[in-house]
Amino acid sequence: MCRLYDWPEFAHALAIFRCKMEAALEHGGMYGKLNPRMTIFASKQLGWTDPRWRGDDETPLLVIASERTATRS
């Protein structure tokens, strides 16, 4: 069986599609436009993994949050 991604002629187009799909999933997931479970599942199909905490229990975790505002000139 021949698959589309086996053809070298389509390698560049498939790479562009994958990048656009990852960007759309990331943007839609972060801004609540997509179902979170669907976003996680689709991202894992693209090779993403869940982050793991690899520090020791005594190391404090620093979280920095800021409000992002857009300015127009």
N, C-alpha and C positions, 0 to 999 in steps of 0.2 A: 504494500500500500504506500502510495506517495503522499506526503503531507506538504502543505504549503510552506511551512517553515523549513523544510528540507531543501527548498530551491534557493540558490544563492541570489537570484534576481529579486527576491522579495525580502531579503534579510534587512535591508535598510528601512523599507516601509514598515516592517513588523517592529523594528526597534523604535521607530517614531511613534507607532501606535501604542506600544507598551509604555513609553514615557508619558504620553498624553493621558493614558488610562490611569497610571499611578498618580499623576498630578490631579486629575479629576477626583479620584478617590480620596486623596489627602485633603484637598480643598473642601469637598462636600462633607467629609467626615468631621473636619475641624469646625466647620460653621453650621453643623446640624442640618444640612440639606439632604443627607442620605441616612438611611437606616443604619445605626451603629453595627448591628450584627452582620448585615450585608457587607458593610465596609471592611470589617475585620476579616470576614471570610474571603472576600475578593482580594484583599491585600496579601493574605497568606497564600493564596493561589499564585500570586506574583513573586513569592519568595520572601516576603516580609516575615519577621518573627516577633514574638512578644519580648519586650525588654525584661531583663532579669537584674535584680539588685545584686551586685557582686562585692559590696563592701562588708566590712565587719559590723557587728551590731553596735559597737561603741562609737563609730564615726557618725557625726551628725549629718543630716541631710539638709542642704541649703536649697530652699525654693525661692526663686525670684519671680514675682509677678508684676507686670506693669500694664497699664492701660494704654492701648495703642489708639492714637487719634490721627485722623487725616486732616491735613491742612491744604487748602487750595489757594493759589495766588492769582 
